Amino acid sequence: MTEQLRPGRFVSANRRVREDRRFVAGKGRFVADLDIPGVAHVALVASQHPAAFIEEIDASEALAMPGVVGVLTGDELAASTDPLMNGLDTPHVRRFPLAVGQVRYAGEWVCAVVAESRALAEDAAEKVRVRYTKLGFVLDAEKALQTDSTPVHPAHGSNVLLDKTFVWGEVERDFEKAEEHLSFRVTWGRNSTVPIETFGVVAKWDPWEQVLDVWASIQMPKYSDQIARALRIPGNAVRVHYDVDVGGSYGVKRGIKHSVLVAYLARKFGRPIRLIEDRIENMRAGDAHGPERIFDVDVAFDRDGRVRSMKMRALDNAGAYAGRAPFQLGKPIGAIVGPYLIESVQYHAVSVTTNKTVEEAVRGFGQSPTNYAIETMMDRVAAHLGIDRIEIRRRNFIRHEQFPYTIPSGSTYDSGDYHVVVDKVLEAVDLPALEAERDRLRAEGLCAGIGVAACLEPSGGNSSFEPLLNEKNRTSTWMESCRVNVDGLGFVTATVHTTSSGQGHETLVSTVVGEVLEIDPDKIRVVRPDSLGSLPGNSPVGSRMAIMLGGAAAKAAEDLKGQIMRIAAHALKVSEASLVYREGTIEGPDGLKLQWSDIVDIAHRRFHDLPPGVAPGLTATHILQVPTGRELPKEGRAQMYPCHSFEFHVVLVAFDPVLAKPEIRRYVIGHDCGTVINPHIVKGMTLGGIAHGIGAALLEEFAYDEGGQLMTQSFLDYLMPSSHEVPAVEIVKHVTPSPYTVFGQKGSGESGYLGAPAAISGAMHDAVRAWGITFDKLPIRMSTVSDKIAAAREHDRKTA
């Protein structure tokens, strides 16, 4: 447990997001905005084949063009760099920024053209001639599993990257004792976050200082380390500039292959190099697709609706290289039973390579697909037994008095009150009135349905899923840091040691530090030093920054306050226990008092008045390790994430049975992420997450044809929700503080998205329940809905 601070003036207050001022005014500073003299630009030559040997690359025409600086091939790059890091123990699945010897998916980069402008580089790229010998390929994950399948990486021996089965509890016994069983398969379609800003990076090599400067739109842990490893240079020879704004990410802005490529070119040509993806490059070969996952679920339950046990097989199509994709099967282990009292679980996690674009970490890191499978399971059990869908969830919820609660896979949920959140949502939505509205719409000839979903957001992430899936990985530290400094004039500056992609870190840190020091957060400056001047950190992933960065900032401010109190006690010649800190003023017995300015003066100018052993100046640093994150996995069980936010969705959907274009008529979400630091940020995260979830449920998919070509390479084909598809969302708030964090805060960066697809799927099923139709794959496309309704009506007509 953590000694907690009580929210006072600033934490949870309805204060503006301080970053918004510069963004609204157009004063953000993005990679494409950087004016670096002498910069050259990169365009990529991409493979048009899903699998082929590279027989010859002829760049003579391109090199002869005015303004072309050079052309880089994969063979040259591979000879001078090491393969990009791979978290699994798969040494023969080697990955470089450019294809080496053969291409493994349509769109894979074959060579890079460098020119004085992007336009010139693109023109020259069209002049590069590549001769290929086509190879067989595999796109389907099930086919990739077969022993006679075409190998994506022949040296690896198979297409299987990961195949692990975990058994937690007495699964077979619980299945045998259960009164009922059900089995089903559902598929989560391949989609992603598709940020407004594509990935961009600029690199500049200083041969005299022997330092590589990098500016990039990143969201990635250990970014500078990975660049240094790949380039075979010291870690302190890479200086990543964190004062770059990032135009959205939610996981996919890893960009390590882009960055190693550009860094190598900067050293090779002795000048700054810039690569900004265009939208096709981003969608086809940015290595930023999300999970494509097949779930086979068996569930054992009793006739009263109590779910006893679950068997889940999750087969993930990782694409052509391993990357971080297989680990997206690991995070869900930390909430594998959702918010439910399921006593035992068998989880079979399988990841395979195919000739598709590489998966990357996407919002929730595999949790949203798993929640979709779990919530589909609860809906189908309810339908089988004829029990109301909300009631069956109530019967299976972990109860408030059972927290902290350890689930079969070893993770302990910190706190929650799921029944109360559901009650609040149902009161807000007026469920009888909502059901009456659904029935009214049906009477008008529309298909209408109500969907519900209850799910958890594991937050504050550590790295325990990595050693769980790869025993050779011994990582147990996943820290975050903050430094707080008071200058000689008494002004406070806090430092953040990573980039931000819209999470509001400046607001978070200034609010927390202001709360502890009782200073207006608007007077606290928040800065970002470069990586060579930074403390250890792991970037905004895993819905962790409110917990980890907020915790580190609070601890540093507490340490600073402790210094102030020691100085004051010594100056006033009284005990520290007799002093009271109030808004920067220290009050003692008998009217004794020191102002903030007095403390600053002593600390910075009057060493003779400092207590023995206290250094001059006022500065404090704190490096925070994940609460509950000390242990490595044992016997297949792991403490994944320290905090678990809860959300409960209710959605009403209606559509014409012929056109089948869904319209969301009502959307209410109950959200409990513990103590909220800034309500505006949490609201924005939640609304954005729901929009993202609507896309995953109904619209977004990276679809391939039989020839291995990506068919959705632009926003004409890859459909995202607009203001027409995203409804007004009502948020019902509840607070169950976490005992593990400084203010009781939990994560909210993935909120909304983790339950929206499941809730919308449930609503679509309720809308067609009369015909007995099921949809077993997301996204649920309009054509699928209308075709199934037409077929059901035709069947009804023939059998009437």
Secondary structure as UniProt FT lines:
FT   TURN            11..12
FT   TURN            18..19
FT   HELIX           20..24
FT   TURN            25..26
FT   HELIX           31..33
FT   TURN            37..38
FT   STRAND          40..46
FT   STRAND          52..58
FT   HELIX           60..63
FT   TURN            66..67
FT   STRAND          68..73
FT   HELIX           74..80
FT   TURN            91..92
FT   STRAND          102..103
FT   TURN            106..107
FT   STRAND          109..115
FT   HELIX           118..125
FT   TURN            126..127
FT   STRAND          129..134
FT   HELIX           141..145
FT   TURN            147..148
FT   HELIX           154..156
FT   STRAND          160..168
FT   HELIX           171..177
FT   STRAND          180..188
FT   STRAND          200..206
FT   TURN            207..210
FT   STRAND          211..216
FT   TURN            221..222
FT   HELIX           223..231
FT   HELIX           235..237
FT   STRAND          238..240
FT   TURN            250..251
FT   TURN            253..254
FT   HELIX           256..269
FT   STRAND          273..276
FT   HELIX           279..285
FT   STRAND          293..301
FT   TURN            303..304
FT   STRAND          307..319
FT   TURN            323..324
FT   HELIX           325..329
FT   HELIX           331..335
FT   TURN            336..339
FT   STRAND          344..353
FT   TURN            363..366
FT   HELIX           367..385
FT   HELIX           389..396
FT   HELIX           400..402
FT   STRAND          405..406
FT   TURN            408..409
FT   STRAND          412..413
FT   HELIX           418..429
FT   HELIX           431..443
FT   TURN            444..445
FT   STRAND          447..459
FT   HELIX           465..469
FT   TURN            471..472
FT   STRAND          480..486
FT   TURN            488..489
FT   STRAND          492..496
FT   HELIX           505..517
FT   HELIX           521..523
FT   STRAND          525..527
FT   HELIX           531..533
FT   TURN            542..543
FT   HELIX           545..572
FT   HELIX           576..578
FT   STRAND          580..582
FT   TURN            583..584
FT   STRAND          585..587
FT   HELIX           589..591
FT   STRAND          593..594
FT   HELIX           596..605
FT   HELIX           607..609
FT   TURN            612..613
FT   STRAND          618..624
FT   TURN            627..628
FT   TURN            635..636
FT   STRAND          643..655
FT   TURN            657..659
FT   STRAND          663..672
FT   HELIX           679..694
FT   HELIX           695..699
FT   TURN            706..707
FT   TURN            715..717
FT   TURN            723..725
FT   STRAND          730..733
FT   TURN            739..740
FT   TURN            749..755
FT   HELIX           756..767
FT   HELIX           769..771
FT   STRAND          777..778
FT   HELIX           782..799
//
